[in-house]
Amino acid sequence: MKVRAIDPQVFDLYDKYCHGRMSRRQFLEHAAALTVAGGSALVMAKALIPRYAEAQLVSFTDKRIKGLYVTYPSPGGTSGEMRGYMVQPSGDGPFPAVLIIHENRGLNPYIEDVARRAAVEGFLALAPDGLAPVGGYPGNDDDGRSMQRSLDRASLRQDMVNSARYLKAHALSSGKLGATGFCWGGSTTNFLAVALGSDLDAGAPFYGGAAKSDEVVKIKSPLMIHYAEDDPRVNASRSEYEIALRANKVPFQMHTYAGTRHGFHNNSTPRYDKEAAQLAWSRTMAFFKEHLI
């Protein structure tokens, strides 16, 4: 189903479901109770459930890359150990490195594919699974979302900090580090820019909550910040963030993609906007190549 065929009321419900404010059952029940133009709201709601088989752009077996799952220490994190999906380009390296940070549901197939896309562009990519300390991504987003919500926020973010440091110091890494992420991963990219300071060389958050204004002074890396046009929850923090970045002389770009909604880069649901996603990704890759190579 095309995004334009889905009623805005259904999108609003999906945003609540996607961010853990209602269960899948409640999402579908609320949708079924809606009266909308252009068809059944329940059919529209079901169309928004991710279809990860359709999201793969780069195969696991692509000859241009090599992927494997790695474990590494994570002191101060959820359990003291982390697991992630690391993908390297063909060749011996070293390679500039990019951390790929998932949404609020663990390391799902879409995020793994994004890591492979980055590797095809010449980057050593690591996509950590924040759910690894409690069993890993469970194979479906509903359980993954519940699992991630149950974790201590500070410990989970420490796992991401440790993942970034592990990647930066990896034998295949050139020592240049970028980070990008989506939704929760976008806000965590902003957090890492603060937490890592000069140890991060570039950050490119997608539709993520802003860093705290009083902590922006700690950001030392250039940022490329991507926003959906119709995303009031995230966009509410944009103006204050822009003011803080300018006040602290942080190099940054902000891009808004017309006609898009939160999640427009995720090509497993109808929220995906192909033109905007491709533009945002090409901008991000060029940005990383400018600052990491």
C-alpha positions, 0 to 999 in steps of 0.5 A: 500500500502506498503511503498516500493511501494511508489515512493520517489518523492511522499514521498517528496510531502507528507512531504511538504503537511504534514508540511503545505507547500501545501494544500491537493488539491495541493498535489494530483495535483502535484502527479498526474503530476508525472511520476513514476515507479511501478504505479500511483503517484496519487494512491500512494499519496492517500495511504499516507492520514491517516486512523485513524480507522486502527491506534487503538491499545488500545480500548477506552473501554479497561478494563486496563485503564480509559480515560476522557477529562479534562479542566484546566487553561492555563495562558499565553496560547492561551485563558487561558484554555486548554483541553486534553485527560487523561488516567489512568491505572487501580488502585488507583495510584499515577502513574508516569506521561507522557505528550503525545504531538501531531503533527502539527494538534491537538489531532487526534485519533492516538495521543489519542491511544498513550496516551492509550498505555502509560497508559497500561504501567502504566503511567498517560498520558495526551495528550493536544489538542493545538487546544482546545482554538479555538474549538479543533481538527476538525476531519480532519488533513487538517483543524487541520493543518491550525488551528494550523498554525494560532495560536501564536507559543509562546502561543501554547507552553505555553499551553504545558508548562501549560499542563505539570505542570498540569499533574505533580501536578495532584492528580493521579500523583506521581510527576515524569514527562516524555514527548514525542511527534512526529514531532511538538510534538517532537520539543516541547518535546525538548522545554519543556526540556529547559523550565521545567528544573529540573521539567521534569524527562525524555524526549523522542522526536520523529523526532523533531527539536532540542532545541536551542544550547545556551539554552541546558544548561537549560536541566536537564533531560535525553533524548532519542531522536529518528530519522528517517534515511531518514528525512533531514529536522529534521536531519539537526539539529542533529549534533549541538544538539549532540555537545551542549548536550555533552558540557553541560553534559546532559545525552542522547541517540540518536537512528536512525532507518534504512530505516525509514522516518519522521512519522515512528511511526504513524501507520495510514499511509504507512510511518509506520514502524512496527519493528522500531515503536515497538522498539522505543516505547519499548525503550521509555517505558523502559526509562520512567520506569527507570527514573520515577518509 
